Amino acid sequence: MWRDRQRWRTIPFGIAAFRIGIYALWPFGCTTVERHDAGTPSCIGNVLWLVLAGWWLALAHIVTGIAMCLTIIGIPFGIADFKLIPVPLFPLGREIVRADQPLASR
């Protein structure tokens, strides 16, 4: 079913949405690195993603990060929210790795 000719183009965007959700669920101790083997389709997909969804997701992270930084308890969560901004902007061609091993995936 997932090889249907009309729907096969949406799978990378679905995987990117799950990647954003997993990283947003618990961003502490993780970072993202760019995959150098992603290629041109990933670049085209990132431009399409940025125009359709990425800019408002990044704007939402900026607004909520500022709101969280208004309290002392929320400062670590606000910083983590600011760390999430590059992922919704360009999610294709990125990989989530542990922060102590950022070069392990290369």
Number of C-alpha atoms within 10 A of each C-alpha: 6 10 9 8 8 8 10 11 13 10 12 15 16 11 13 20 16 12 19 17 13 12 18 16 9 10 20 14 9 14 19 19 18 15 13 9 9 12 10 10 11 17 15 12 18 20 15 14 19 18 12 11 12 21 16 14 16 21 14 14 21 18 13 15 23 17 13 19 16 11 11 9 10 15 16 15 17 22 14 18 22 17 18 22 19 14 24 25 20 22 25 25 20 19 16 18 17 15 14 10 10 15 10 9 11 9
